[in-house]
Amino acid sequence: MHPVTWSVPEEAWAGTHLLVMLHGYGSDESALTGLFPHLPEGITGAALRGPYNVGGRSGWFLLDPMLESDEADVLAAGSSLLNTVSDLKRRGGFSGVSLLGFSQGMAMAVTALRLRPEEFTCVIGLSGFIVRSELLAMAEPLASPVPFFWGRDRADWVIHSDAVAAAGQWLEENTLLTARTYPGMGHRIGAGEVRDVVIFLRTFALPAEKNKAPY
């Protein structure tokens, strides 16, 4: 079970939509708790901490500067994440589950989606990449594409051009993609991006009767 920080107390979970939030490499769950006040009513945020020790901070699996990793480690991390998601669902009485991942967290979110595509209502990937997996690719393209929001800065120096191209190709082939870029944002989450993420969540994660905010 991954350590988790919640956006609302336990008594407010039942009947809401669970948004599992995954931080980047060398960070922790506190990097995403700043998004909690922006989550639409009816969505409960659960910011998880990755299990891999990165110099006293956390990650999801070992990663080199070129964003390469061991496929077996990534699949094991994805399976562990899915076990945590299943546990959170059992505890909370949630109406559904979606994922949000930043940087390496996007790679984890996509890995979980590839392992169990029927599990998630929608997925949000911010300033991230996708891990290559010959094993998972054998069952793709995904039979039932889910809505996917992909936000980034074209000038993000952390995610190199080959990783961006590979992510774009996979997302086009396997998801219902909404792609947005934010000049000058860098490798972070910007205010304009947060606004678009909120709209995306209201559109795809909430039932129509709960979605009364104007766009």
DOTORMI-703779 format. One record per residue: x, y, z of N, C-alpha, C, O in turn. Coordinates in nm, 3 decimals, m for minus. Layout:
% DOTORMI-703779
n_x, n_y, n_z, ca_x, ca_y, ca_z, c_x, c_y, c_z, o_x, o_y, o_z
X, Y, Z, X, Y, Z, X, Y, Z, X, Y, Z
...
//
This chain:
% DOTORMI-703779
n_x, n_y, n_z, ca_x, ca_y, ca_z, c_x, c_y, c_z, o_x, o_y, o_z
0.084, m0.119, 0.000, 0.000, 0.000, 0.000, 0.088, 0.125, 0.000, 0.172, 0.141, 0.088
0.069, 0.212, m0.098, 0.147, 0.335, m0.105, 0.094, 0.437, m0.004, m0.027, 0.447, 0.015
0.182, 0.513, 0.061, 0.134, 0.623, 0.145, 0.050, 0.719, 0.061, 0.080, 0.744, m0.055
m0.057, 0.773, 0.122, m0.152, 0.855, 0.047, m0.194, 0.976, 0.129, m0.212, 0.967, 0.250
m0.208, 1.089, 0.062, m0.264, 1.210, 0.120, m0.396, 1.240, 0.048, m0.401, 1.242, m0.075
m0.501, 1.263, 0.126, m0.635, 1.280, 0.070, m0.673, 1.427, 0.062, m0.628, 1.509, 0.142
m0.757, 1.459, m0.036, m0.805, 1.597, m0.051, m0.920, 1.629, 0.043, m0.943, 1.745, 0.075
m0.993, 1.527, 0.086, m1.107, 1.545, 0.177, m1.106, 1.434, 0.280, m1.045, 1.330, 0.256
m1.173, 1.452, 0.394, m1.176, 1.346, 0.496, m1.257, 1.225, 0.452, m1.337, 1.233, 0.359
m1.236, 1.114, 0.520, m1.295, 0.987, 0.481, m1.447, 0.991, 0.474, m1.506, 0.925, 0.388
m1.510, 1.066, 0.560, m1.656, 1.069, 0.561, m1.714, 1.136, 0.436, m1.835, 1.126, 0.412
m1.630, 1.202, 0.358, m1.678, 1.268, 0.236, m1.649, 1.186, 0.109, m1.680, 1.233, m0.001
m1.592, 1.066, 0.122, m1.551, 0.989, 0.004, m1.668, 0.926, m0.071, m1.670, 0.929, m0.194
m1.764, 0.871, 0.000, m1.866, 0.786, m0.062, m1.940, 0.857, m0.174, m1.988, 0.969, m0.158
m1.947, 0.789, m0.288, m2.021, 0.841, m0.403, m1.945, 0.940, m0.488, m1.994, 0.981, m0.593
m1.823, 0.979, m0.446, m1.742, 1.070, m0.528, m1.656, 0.990, m0.625, m1.644, 0.868, m0.615
m1.596, 1.061, m0.719, m1.506, 1.000, m0.817, m1.364, 1.012, m0.765, m1.321, 1.121, m0.726
m1.290, 0.902, m0.765, m1.154, 0.900, m0.712, m1.053, 0.937, m0.821, m1.050, 0.875, m0.928
m0.971, 1.038, m0.792, m0.861, 1.077, m0.881, m0.730, 1.041, m0.812, m0.691, 1.106, m0.716
m0.662, 0.937, m0.861, m0.534, 0.894, m0.806, m0.424, 0.977, m0.872, m0.414, 0.981, m0.995
m0.341, 1.042, m0.790, m0.245, 1.142, m0.838, m0.103, 1.093, m0.812, m0.069, 1.055, m0.700
m0.019, 1.095, m0.917, 0.113, 1.032, m0.914, 0.220, 1.136, m0.946, 0.219, 1.197, m1.053
0.313, 1.154, m0.853, 0.416, 1.257, m0.866, 0.530, 1.213, m0.958, 0.531, 1.100, m1.007
0.624, 1.303, m0.979, 0.739, 1.276, m1.064, 0.857, 1.216, m0.988, 0.849, 1.193, m0.867
0.965, 1.192, m1.060, 1.086, 1.126, m1.008, 1.161, 1.222, m0.916, 1.183, 1.338, m0.951
1.201, 1.172, m0.799, 1.273, 1.256, m0.704, 1.185, 1.358, m0.636, 1.230, 1.467, m0.602
1.059, 1.323, m0.617, 0.962, 1.412, m0.555, 0.883, 1.333, m0.452, 0.930, 1.230, m0.404
0.764, 1.378, m0.419, 0.674, 1.302, m0.332, 0.532, 1.355, m0.351, 0.508, 1.443, m0.433
0.439, 1.300, m0.274, 0.298, 1.333, m0.295, 0.266, 1.479, m0.269, 0.167, 1.530, m0.321
0.349, 1.549, m0.190, 0.321, 1.690, m0.160, 0.330, 1.778, m0.285, 0.276, 1.888, m0.287
0.398, 1.729, m0.390, 0.409, 1.807, m0.514, 0.275, 1.824, m0.583, 0.259, 1.914, m0.666
0.178, 1.737, m0.551, 0.048, 1.743, m0.618, m0.066, 1.786, m0.528, m0.176, 1.811, m0.576
m0.042, 1.797, m0.398, m0.150, 1.836, m0.309, m0.194, 1.980, m0.333, m0.305, 2.018, m0.293
m0.111, 2.061, m0.396, m0.151, 2.197, m0.432, m0.265, 2.202, m0.532, m0.329, 2.306, m0.550
m0.291, 2.088, m0.599, m0.403, 2.081, m0.692, m0.536, 2.055, m0.621, m0.642, 2.073, m0.681
m0.532, 2.012, m0.496, m0.654, 1.974, m0.426, m0.762, 2.084, m0.428, m0.878, 2.054, m0.455
m0.725, 2.212, m0.400, m0.830, 2.314, m0.397, m0.898, 2.337, m0.532, m1.006, 2.395, m0.538
m0.834, 2.292, m0.640, m0.889, 2.314, m0.774, m0.978, 2.199, m0.821, m1.047, 2.212, m0.922
m0.978, 2.087, m0.750, m1.057, 1.973, m0.796, m1.206, 2.005, m0.791, m1.253, 2.062, m0.692
m1.280, 1.970, m0.895, m1.423, 1.997, m0.895, m1.495, 1.923, m0.782, m1.451, 1.817, m0.739
m1.605, 1.979, m0.737, m1.688, 1.911, m0.638, m1.732, 1.777, m0.695, m1.772, 1.767, m0.810
m1.724, 1.675, m0.612, m1.757, 1.540, m0.657, m1.637, 1.457, m0.692, m1.651, 1.338, m0.723
m1.518, 1.516, m0.689, m1.394, 1.442, m0.715, m1.307, 1.444, m0.589, m1.279, 1.550, m0.533
m1.263, 1.326, m0.546, m1.174, 1.312, m0.432, m1.034, 1.281, m0.481, m1.013, 1.183, m0.553
m0.938, 1.363, m0.443, m0.799, 1.341, m0.480, m0.727, 1.254, m0.380, m0.742, 1.269, m0.259
m0.647, 1.161, m0.432, m0.561, 1.077, m0.349, m0.420, 1.083, m0.407, m0.391, 1.019, m0.507
m0.333, 1.161, m0.343, m0.195, 1.177, m0.390, m0.108, 1.069, m0.326, m0.092, 1.066, m0.204
m0.053, 0.982, m0.410, 0.027, 0.869, m0.361, 0.175, 0.903, m0.361, 0.220, 0.991, m0.434
0.251, 0.832, m0.277, 0.397, 0.843, m0.275, 0.458, 0.718, m0.340, 0.423, 0.606, m0.304
0.548, 0.740, m0.433, 0.616, 0.628, m0.497, 0.705, 0.553, m0.400, 0.754, 0.612, m0.304
0.727, 0.421, m0.423, 0.801, 0.338, m0.328, 0.952, 0.339, m0.346, 1.025, 0.290, m0.260
1.001, 0.396, m0.456, 1.144, 0.387, m0.487, 1.218, 0.506, m0.426, 1.178, 0.621, m0.445
1.326, 0.479, m0.353, 1.403, 0.584, m0.286, 1.494, 0.655, m0.386, 1.578, 0.592, m0.449
1.476, 0.785, m0.399, 1.560, 0.866, m0.489, 1.628, 0.972, m0.403, 1.580, 1.085, m0.394
1.739, 0.936, m0.342, 1.815, 1.032, m0.262, 1.735, 1.096, m0.151, 1.749, 1.216, m0.126
1.653, 1.018, m0.084, 1.572, 1.071, 0.023, 1.434, 1.117, m0.020, 1.348, 1.142, 0.065
1.412, 1.129, m0.149, 1.277, 1.156, m0.202, 1.225, 1.028, m0.266, 1.273, 0.919, m0.234
1.128, 1.039, m0.354, 1.062, 0.918, m0.402, 1.047, 0.916, m0.553, 1.047, 1.020, m0.619
1.034, 0.795, m0.606, 1.002, 0.772, m0.747, 0.925, 0.642, m0.757, 0.893, 0.579, m0.656
0.896, 0.602, m0.879, 0.816, 0.481, m0.901, 0.900, 0.364, m0.947, 0.866, 0.248, m0.923
1.013, 0.394, m1.014, 1.108, 0.293, m1.059, 1.236, 0.366, m1.098, 1.234, 0.487, m1.118
1.346, 0.293, m1.109, 1.475, 0.353, m1.144, 1.469, 0.410, m1.285, 1.418, 0.346, m1.377
1.522, 0.531, m1.301, 1.514, 0.603, m1.427, 1.647, 0.668, m1.457, 1.707, 0.731, m1.369
1.696, 0.655, m1.581, 1.821, 0.721, m1.616, 1.791, 0.855, m1.684, 1.676, 0.884, m1.715
1.895, 0.939, m1.709, 1.870, 1.072, m1.765, 1.804, 1.071, m1.902, 1.745, 1.172, m1.941
1.812, 0.962, m1.976, 1.747, 0.952, m2.106, 1.609, 0.889, m2.096, 1.549, 0.852, m2.197
1.558, 0.877, m1.973, 1.423, 0.826, m1.945, 1.410, 0.677, m1.978, 1.301, 0.628, m2.005
1.523, 0.606, m1.975, 1.520, 0.462, m1.997, 1.507, 0.390, m1.863, 1.549, 0.441, m1.759
1.447, 0.272, m1.866, 1.424, 0.197, m1.744, 1.413, 0.049, m1.777, 1.405, 0.011, m1.894
1.412, m0.034, m1.675, 1.397, m0.178, m1.692, 1.248, m0.212, m1.701, 1.171, m0.178, m1.611
1.208, m0.279, m1.808, 1.067, m0.308, m1.831, 1.007, m0.387, m1.715, 0.894, m0.360, m1.674
1.080, m0.485, m1.664, 1.027, m0.566, m1.555, 1.000, m0.481, m1.431, 0.900, m0.502, m1.362
1.090, m0.386, m1.401, 1.069, m0.297, m1.286, 0.944, m0.212, m1.305, 0.867, m0.191, m1.211
0.924, m0.164, m1.427, 0.808, m0.079, m1.455, 0.678, m0.159, m1.441, 0.581, m0.110, m1.382
0.676, m0.280, m1.493, 0.556, m0.362, m1.484, 0.527, m0.401, m1.338, 0.411, m0.407, m1.298
0.632, m0.426, m1.261, 0.610, m0.456, m1.119, 0.555, m0.334, m1.046, 0.466, m0.347, m0.962
0.607, m0.216, m1.078, 0.556, m0.094, m1.017, 0.411, m0.070, m1.057, 0.330, m0.026, m0.975
0.378, m0.098, m1.182, 0.241, m0.082, m1.227, 0.146, m0.177, m1.157, 0.035, m0.137, m1.120
0.188, m0.301, m1.138, 0.104, m0.398, m1.067, 0.083, m0.357, m0.922, m0.027, m0.370, m0.869
0.188, m0.306, m0.858, 0.176, m0.260, m0.720, 0.079, m0.142, m0.711, m0.002, m0.134, m0.619
0.088, m0.050, m0.807, m0.004, 0.063, m0.810, m0.148, 0.016, m0.825, m0.237, 0.067, m0.758
m0.172, m0.080, m0.912, m0.307, m0.129, m0.932, m0.362, m0.194, m0.805, m0.481, m0.182, m0.776
m0.277, m0.262, m0.729, m0.321, m0.319, m0.602, m0.364, m0.209, m0.505, m0.464, m0.223, m0.434
m0.288, m0.099, m0.502, m0.325, 0.013, m0.416, m0.456, 0.075, m0.462, m0.542, 0.107, m0.379
m0.473, 0.093, m0.592, m0.597, 0.150, m0.644, m0.716, 0.062, m0.605, m0.820, 0.114, m0.564
m0.702, m0.068, m0.617, m0.809, m0.159, m0.580, m0.842, m0.147, m0.432, m0.959, m0.151, m0.394
m0.740, m0.134, m0.349, m0.763, m0.118, m0.205, m0.836, 0.012, m0.174, m0.927, 0.014, m0.092
m0.795, 0.120, m0.240, m0.861, 0.249, m0.218, m1.008, 0.243, m0.261, m1.094, 0.298, m0.193
m1.035, 0.176, m0.372, m1.174, 0.163, m0.418, m1.258, 0.088, m0.316, m1.371, 0.127, m0.289
m1.204, m0.018, m0.260, m1.279, m0.097, m0.161, m1.309, m0.015, m0.037, m1.416, m0.027, 0.023
m1.213, 0.069, 0.002, m1.230, 0.147, 0.124, m1.329, 0.261, 0.108, m1.396, 0.298, 0.204
m1.339, 0.317, m0.012, m1.403, 0.447, m0.025, m1.543, 0.451, m0.080, m1.610, 0.553, m0.064
m1.591, 0.345, m0.143, m1.723, 0.352, m0.205, m1.730, 0.454, m0.316, m1.830, 0.525, m0.330
m1.625, 0.463, m0.396, m1.618, 0.564, m0.502, m1.700, 0.522, m0.623, m1.723, 0.404, m0.647
m1.744, 0.622, m0.699, m1.826, 0.596, m0.817, m1.743, 0.553, m0.938, m1.796, 0.493, m1.031
m1.614, 0.583, m0.937, m1.523, 0.549, m1.045, m1.384, 0.597, m1.011, m1.363, 0.661, m0.909
m1.288, 0.565, m1.099, m1.148, 0.599, m1.074, m1.086, 0.656, m1.200, m1.106, 0.604, m1.310
m1.010, 0.764, m1.185, m0.927, 0.819, m1.292, m0.786, 0.842, m1.238, m0.762, 0.833, m1.118
m0.693, 0.870, m1.329, m0.552, 0.888, m1.292, m0.501, 1.023, m1.339, m0.542, 1.073, m1.444
m0.412, 1.082, m1.260, m0.337, 1.201, m1.300, m0.192, 1.177, m1.266, m0.159, 1.144, m1.152
m0.102, 1.193, m1.364, 0.039, 1.173, m1.340, 0.123, 1.285, m1.398, 0.099, 1.330, m1.510
0.221, 1.331, m1.321, 0.315, 1.433, m1.365, 0.452, 1.370, m1.389, 0.503, 1.299, m1.302
0.512, 1.395, m1.506, 0.647, 1.348, m1.541, 0.653, 1.195, m1.532, 0.583, 1.127, m1.607
0.736, 1.138, m1.442, 0.737, 0.992, m1.429, 0.600, 0.940, m1.386, 0.565, 0.827, m1.417
0.524, 1.022, m1.315, 0.389, 0.983, m1.277, 0.300, 0.959, m1.397, 0.210, 0.875, m1.391
0.323, 1.031, m1.507, 0.248, 1.004, m1.630, 0.284, 0.866, m1.684, 0.197, 0.792, m1.730
0.413, 0.831, m1.679, 0.454, 0.698, m1.723, 0.386, 0.590, m1.639, 0.346, 0.486, m1.692
0.373, 0.614, m1.508, 0.304, 0.518, m1.422, 0.156, 0.510, m1.455, 0.099, 0.401, m1.459
0.094, 0.625, m1.477, m0.049, 0.627, m1.509, m0.077, 0.550, m1.637, m0.173, 0.473, m1.644
0.007, 0.570, m1.738, m0.014, 0.499, m1.864, 0.013, 0.350, m1.847, m0.057, 0.268, m1.906
0.113, 0.314, m1.769, 0.140, 0.173, m1.744, 0.020, 0.106, m1.679, m0.019, m0.004, m1.718
m0.039, 0.171, m1.579, m0.158, 0.116, m1.514, m0.273, 0.104, m1.613, m0.346, 0.005, m1.613
m0.289, 0.204, m1.698, m0.394, 0.199, m1.800, m0.371, 0.082, m1.895, m0.467, 0.013, m1.931
m0.248, 0.060, m1.936, m0.218, m0.049, m2.029, m0.241, m0.186, m1.965, m0.283, m0.280, m2.032
m0.213, m0.197, m1.835, m0.232, m0.323, m1.765, m0.379, m0.354, m1.741, m0.421, m0.470, m1.747
m0.459, m0.250, m1.714, m0.600, m0.272, m1.681, m0.686, m0.159, m1.738, m0.740, m0.078, m1.663
m0.700, m0.155, m1.871, m0.767, m0.040, m1.935, m0.913, m0.023, m1.895, m0.965, 0.088, m1.903
m0.980, m0.129, m1.854, m1.121, m0.119, m1.817, m1.141, m0.055, m1.680, m1.254, m0.026, m1.641
m1.032, m0.032, m1.607, m1.039, 0.015, m1.468, m1.067, 0.165, m1.458, m1.121, 0.210, m1.357
m1.030, 0.243, m1.561, m1.020, 0.388, m1.544, m1.115, 0.463, m1.636, m1.133, 0.427, m1.752
m1.177, 0.568, m1.581, m1.271, 0.651, m1.656, m1.197, 0.743, m1.751, m1.235, 0.755, m1.868
m1.092, 0.809, m1.703, m1.009, 0.895, m1.788, m0.872, 0.906, m1.723, m0.852, 0.867, m1.608
m0.776, 0.960, m1.800, m0.638, 0.972, m1.753, m0.584, 1.109, m1.793, m0.614, 1.160, m1.901
m0.504, 1.168, m1.704, m0.439, 1.296, m1.729, m0.289, 1.277, m1.717, m0.240, 1.227, m1.615
m0.214, 1.316, m1.820, m0.069, 1.308, m1.820, m0.009, 1.446, m1.840, m0.040, 1.513, m1.939
0.075, 1.489, m1.748, 0.131, 1.624, m1.751, 0.283, 1.618, m1.759, 0.348, 1.560, m1.673
0.338, 1.680, m1.864, 0.484, 1.694, m1.879, 0.555, 1.560, m1.861, 0.657, 1.552, m1.792
0.502, 1.456, m1.923, 0.556, 1.324, m1.899, 0.592, 1.246, m2.023, 0.606, 1.301, m2.132
0.606, 1.115, m2.005, 0.651, 1.026, m2.111, 0.586, 0.891, m2.092, 0.513, 0.871, m1.995
0.612, 0.799, m2.183, 0.555, 0.664, m2.176, 0.669, 0.563, m2.189, 0.755, 0.577, m2.276
0.668, 0.464, m2.104, 0.773, 0.362, m2.105, 0.746, 0.261, m2.216, 0.633, 0.215, m2.233
0.849, 0.228, m2.291, 0.835, 0.126, m2.395, 0.818, m0.012, m2.331, 0.889, m0.046, m2.237
0.724, m0.090, m2.384, 0.702, m0.225, m2.333, 0.658, m0.315, m2.448, 0.546, m0.304, m2.498
0.747, m0.403, m2.490, 0.712, m0.498, m2.596, 0.602, m0.593, m2.550, 0.517, m0.633, m2.629
0.604, m0.628, m2.421, 0.502, m0.718, m2.368, 0.363, m0.656, m2.375, 0.270, m0.719, m2.425
0.349, m0.533, m2.325, 0.218, m0.468, m2.326, 0.173, m0.434, m2.468, 0.054, m0.436, m2.498
0.269, m0.405, m2.555, 0.234, m0.368, m2.692, 0.168, m0.484, m2.768, 0.099, m0.461, m2.867
0.190, m0.606, m2.721, 0.131, m0.722, m2.789, m0.022, m0.719, m2.783, m0.088, m0.780, m2.868
m0.078, m0.650, m2.684, m0.224, m0.644, m2.668, m0.281, m0.510, m2.712, m0.392, m0.474, m2.672
m0.208, m0.437, m2.792, m0.250, m0.302, m2.833, m0.265, m0.293, m2.984, m0.204, m0.371, m3.057
m0.347, m0.196, m3.032, m0.407, m0.085, m2.959, m0.517, m0.130, m2.863, m0.578, m0.235, m2.881
m0.541, m0.049, m2.761, m0.641, m0.081, m2.662, m0.779, m0.087, m2.727, m0.812, m0.005, m2.812
m0.858, m0.185, m2.685, m0.988, m0.209, m2.750, m1.088, m0.097, m2.722, m1.169, m0.063, m2.808
m1.083, m0.040, m2.601, m1.178, 0.065, m2.563, m1.100, 0.187, m2.515, m1.073, 0.201, m2.396
m1.065, 0.276, m2.607, m0.983, 0.393, m2.569, m1.055, 0.482, m2.467, m1.175, 0.507, m2.480
m0.982, 0.528, m2.366, m1.039, 0.619, m2.267, m0.996, 0.762, m2.300, m0.894, 0.782, m2.366
m1.072, 0.862, m2.255, m1.031, 1.001, m2.272, m0.899, 1.027, m2.199, m0.880, 0.984, m2.085
m0.808, 1.095, m2.267, m0.674, 1.121, m2.212, m0.640, 1.267, m2.238, m0.647, 1.314, m2.352
m0.602, 1.340, m2.132, m0.553, 1.477, m2.144, m0.401, 1.476, m2.134, m0.345, 1.425, m2.037
m0.335, 1.534, m2.234, m0.189, 1.540, m2.236, m0.148, 1.686, m2.243, m0.170, 1.752, m2.344
m0.088, 1.738, m2.135, m0.043, 1.876, m2.130, 0.107, 1.884, m2.115, 0.168, 1.804, m2.043
0.168, 1.981, m2.184, 0.314, 1.996, m2.176, 0.356, 2.130, m2.235, 0.275, 2.200, m2.295
0.481, 2.164, m2.216, 0.547, 2.277, m2.283, 0.636, 2.220, m2.393, 0.719, 2.132, m2.365
0.621, 2.267, m2.514, 0.706, 2.217, m2.623, 0.855, 2.234, m2.595, 0.938, 2.161, m2.650
0.889, 2.331, m2.510, 1.030, 2.359, m2.479, 1.075, 2.292, m2.349, 1.181, 2.326, m2.296
0.997, 2.200, m2.297, 1.034, 2.127, m2.174, 1.165, 2.052, m2.198, 1.171, 1.962, m2.281
1.269, 2.090, m2.126, 1.402, 2.031, m2.148, 1.418, 1.895, m2.083, 1.513, 1.822, m2.115
1.328, 1.858, m1.992, 1.340, 1.731, m1.921, 1.297, 1.614, m2.008, 1.359, 1.507, m2.004
1.191, 1.633, m2.085, 1.137, 1.525, m2.168, 1.188, 1.545, m2.310, 1.143, 1.636, m2.380
1.283, 1.463, m2.355, 1.350, 1.484, m2.483, 1.256, 1.453, m2.601, 1.152, 1.391, m2.584
1.296, 1.499, m2.718, 1.207, 1.496, m2.835, 1.165, 1.355, m2.876, 1.052, 1.334, m2.918
1.255, 1.257, m2.864, 1.218, 1.120, m2.899, 1.110, 1.067, m2.806, 1.019, 0.997, m2.850
1.121, 1.100, m2.676, 1.019, 1.056, m2.580, 0.885, 1.122, m2.608, 0.780, 1.059, m2.595
0.889, 1.249, m2.646, 0.765, 1.320, m2.681, 0.700, 1.256, m2.803, 0.579, 1.233, m2.805
0.780, 1.228, m2.905, 0.727, 1.167, m3.027, 0.667, 1.030, m3.000, 0.560, 0.996, m3.052
0.736, 0.949, m2.918, 0.686, 0.816, m2.886, 0.556, 0.824, m2.807, 0.463, 0.747, m2.831
0.550, 0.918, m2.712, 0.428, 0.935, m2.634, 0.312, 0.978, m2.723, 0.202, 0.926, m2.712
0.339, 1.074, m2.810, 0.234, 1.121, m2.899, 0.178, 1.011, m2.988, 0.057, 1.002, m3.007
0.266, 0.929, m3.042, 0.221, 0.819, m3.128, 0.136, 0.720, m3.050, 0.031, 0.678, m3.097
0.182, 0.681, m2.929, 0.106, 0.585, m2.851, m0.031, 0.641, m2.812, m0.132, 0.571, m2.822
m0.033, 0.765, m2.769, m0.160, 0.825, m2.726, m0.258, 0.837, m2.842, m0.378, 0.814, m2.824
m0.210, 0.873, m2.959, m0.297, 0.884, m3.076, m0.358, 0.748, m3.111, m0.473, 0.741, m3.154
m0.282, 0.643, m3.094, m0.326, 0.510, m3.135, m0.412, 0.439, m3.030, m0.484, 0.345, m3.062
m0.404, 0.484, m2.904, m0.465, 0.406, m2.796, m0.564, 0.482, m2.707, m0.627, 0.420, m2.622
m0.580, 0.612, m2.725, m0.668, 0.688, m2.637, m0.753, 0.784, m2.718, m0.730, 0.806, m2.837
m0.852, 0.842, m2.651, m0.928, 0.954, m2.706, m0.857, 1.080, m2.657, m0.886, 1.130, m2.549
m0.765, 1.131, m2.738, m0.665, 1.227, m2.692, m0.710, 1.372, m2.703, m0.763, 1.416, m2.805
m0.689, 1.445, m2.594, m0.693, 1.591, m2.592, m0.553, 1.638, m2.559, m0.505, 1.617, m2.448
m0.484, 1.702, m2.653, m0.346, 1.745, m2.634, m0.339, 1.897, m2.630, m0.395, 1.965, m2.716
m0.270, 1.951, m2.530, m0.254, 2.095, m2.516, m0.108, 2.127, m2.484, m0.041, 2.051, m2.414
m0.059, 2.239, m2.537, 0.075, 2.286, m2.503, 0.067, 2.425, m2.442, m0.025, 2.502, m2.470
0.166, 2.456, m2.356, 0.165, 2.579, m2.278, 0.302, 2.644, m2.284, 0.391, 2.609, m2.206
0.322, 2.737, m2.378, 0.454, 2.800, m2.393, 0.499, 2.870, m2.265, 0.421, 2.940, m2.200
0.626, 2.850, m2.231, 0.684, 2.915, m2.114, 0.657, 2.845, m1.982, 0.705, 2.890, m1.878
0.581, 2.737, m1.983, 0.548, 2.669, m1.858, 0.667, 2.592, m1.801, 0.682, 2.584, m1.679
0.751, 2.536, m1.889, 0.863, 2.456, m1.843, 0.817, 2.321, m1.790, 0.709, 2.274, m1.824
0.899, 2.260, m1.706, 0.868, 2.128, m1.651, 0.798, 2.146, m1.517, 0.855, 2.120, m1.411
0.675, 2.189, m1.525, 0.594, 2.211, m1.405, 0.447, 2.210, m1.446, 0.415, 2.186, m1.562
0.360, 2.237, m1.352, 0.217, 2.245, m1.379, 0.176, 2.391, m1.372, 0.187, 2.454, m1.266
0.130, 2.447, m1.483, 0.097, 2.588, m1.490, m0.050, 2.616, m1.466, m0.133, 2.526, m1.469
m0.081, 2.744, m1.441, m0.219, 2.783, m1.408, m0.314, 2.755, m1.524, m0.425, 2.707, m1.502
m0.273, 2.786, m1.646, m0.358, 2.758, m1.760, m0.384, 2.610, m1.778, m0.493, 2.569, m1.818
m0.283, 2.530, m1.750, m0.298, 2.386, m1.759, m0.396, 2.334, m1.653, m0.478, 2.248, m1.681
m0.386, 2.388, m1.532, m0.479, 2.349, m1.426, m0.622, 2.378, m1.467, m0.712, 2.297, m1.446
m0.644, 2.495, m1.526, m0.779, 2.530, m1.573, m0.831, 2.427, m1.672, m0.946, 2.384, m1.663
m0.748, 2.385, m1.766, m0.791, 2.289, m1.867, m0.811, 2.150, m1.807, m0.900, 2.076, m1.850
m0.731, 2.114, m1.709, m0.748, 1.986, m1.641, m0.883, 1.982, m1.569, m0.953, 1.881, m1.572
m0.919, 2.091, m1.505, m1.047, 2.098, m1.434, m1.163, 2.081, m1.533, m1.257, 2.008, m1.505
m1.156, 2.147, m1.646, m1.260, 2.133, m1.749, m1.267, 1.989, m1.797, m1.376, 1.934, m1.813
m1.151, 1.927, m1.820, m1.146, 1.789, m1.866, m1.211, 1.696, m1.763, m1.288, 1.607, m1.799
m1.180, 1.716, m1.635, m1.238, 1.632, m1.530, m1.389, 1.651, m1.524, m1.463, 1.553, m1.511
m1.435, 1.773, m1.532, m1.579, 1.798, m1.529, m1.649, 1.732, m1.648, m1.762, 1.685, m1.637
m1.580, 1.729, m1.760, m1.640, 1.673, m1.881, m1.645, 1.521, m1.878, m1.746, 1.462, m1.916
m1.538, 1.458, m1.833, m1.525, 1.313, m1.850, m1.537, 1.231, m1.721, m1.570, 1.113, m1.728
m1.511, 1.291, m1.605, m1.511, 1.213, m1.481, m1.639, 1.225, m1.401, m1.668, 1.139, m1.317
m1.717, 1.330, m1.424, m1.836, 1.354, m1.343, m1.963, 1.324, m1.420, m1.970, 1.352, m1.540
m2.064, 1.269, m1.354, m2.193, 1.253, m1.420, m2.250, 1.387, m1.462, m2.221, 1.489, m1.400
m2.330, 1.386, m1.566, m2.382, 1.511, m1.621, m2.460, 1.591, m1.518, m2.452, 1.713, m1.517
m2.534, 1.523, m1.429, m2.616, 1.593, m1.333, m2.533, 1.665, m1.226, m2.583, 1.757, m1.161
m2.406, 1.622, m1.209, m2.319, 1.690, m1.112, m2.232, 1.796, m1.178, m2.161, 1.869, m1.109
m2.238, 1.804, m1.307, m2.149, 1.892, m1.381, m2.228, 2.014, m1.424, m2.283, 2.019, m1.534
m2.232, 2.114, m1.336, m2.315, 2.232, m1.361, m2.232, 2.358, m1.384, m2.288, 2.466, m1.404
m2.101, 2.344, m1.382, m2.016, 2.462, m1.400, m2.013, 2.500, m1.548, m2.002, 2.411, m1.632
m2.023, 2.629, m1.582, m2.016, 2.670, m1.722, m1.875, 2.656, m1.775, m1.779, 2.674, m1.701
m1.861, 2.625, m1.903, m1.729, 2.614, m1.964, m1.701, 2.739, m2.046, m1.594, 2.751, m2.106
//
